């Protein structure tokens, strides 16, 4: 039964990791500063890795490959459900920088 709990925890952690990544990406885009983006990405990876490590230590669970598969499957499932198409709501490509947007608005 503990393996089932470990699987479900890792699956939920993968889902939480995707939502945490979405939030930090929005914050990084708002600031538009590279060091902030790097720090937020590092904190996201540390939070997810730390949560998995703490779970394994606190429950004395044997670290198994299915835990990593569940973590990645949870992230992938959430990614597939939350990914955007090729265009944003304003009809522009999501990869345009602010500079390109300003030049486009001037034209």
N, C-alpha and C positions, 0 to 999 in steps of 0.2 A: 504494500500500500504506500510505503514511503516513496517508492519510485514513481508512482502516479502523481503524488503531491509534487515531487521534484519536477516532473514533466510539466505539470500545470503551472507551477511557479515560473519555470523558464519560458514557457509560452507567454504567460502574462508579462514577464519581464521584457520579452521581445516586443510585445505590443506597446508597453510603456516606453521603451527605448525609442520607438518610431515617433510617438507623440512628443516626447522630450526633444527629439531632434527637430521636429517641425517647429516647436516653440522657440528653440534656440536659433534656428535659421531665420525666423521672422525677426527676432531681436537683432541678429547680426546684420540683416538687410536694413533695418531701421538705422543702425549706427553707421553702417557702410565703412567700417574701419577694419583692416585686415587683422591686427592683433586681437581685437575683440572676437572676431570670427574664430581664430585659432584657439583662443582660450575657451570659448563656449564649446567648440568641438571636443577639446581635451576634457572639459568637465563632463560632457555627455558620456564620453567613453569611460571615464573614471567612475561615474555614478553607476552605470550599468555593470561594469566589471566588478566594482566594489559590492554592489548588491548581490551579484552571483557568488562572489567570494564569501561574503558574510553569511549567506544562506547555507553554503556548503559547510562552513566551519560551525555555525550554530546548530545545525541539524545532524552533523556528523554523517552526511550523505556521501556516498562514494561518488567521486567525479566520473561521469560516464559520457560517452559520445552522444547519447540520445539527449542529454541536457543541452549540448551545443546545437544540435539539430533543432530542438524545440525553440531555443532562443532565436535562431536564424529564421525558422519557419514563422514564428510570431511576428518578427520584423517584416519578413517578406509578405506575409498575408496583409498586414496593415499597410505596407507600401503599395501593394496592388490596389487596395481599396481607397487610398488617399492620394495617389499620384494624380497630377493634373495632366491634361492633354497638352498639345503643342502650343496652345494660346491661353492667355490669361483672360479674365473677365472683360478687360478693356480692348481685347482683340490684338494685343501686341505679343511678341515673342517674350517668354518669361526671362530670357537671358539678356535682354537689353539693359545696358547700364544707364545711369542717370544722364550721363553726358550725351549718349545717343538719343535719349528721350527729349532732352532739351533741344538738340539740333533738329530733331524731327518736328517739334512743336514750333520752332522758328520758321520752318519752311512752309 
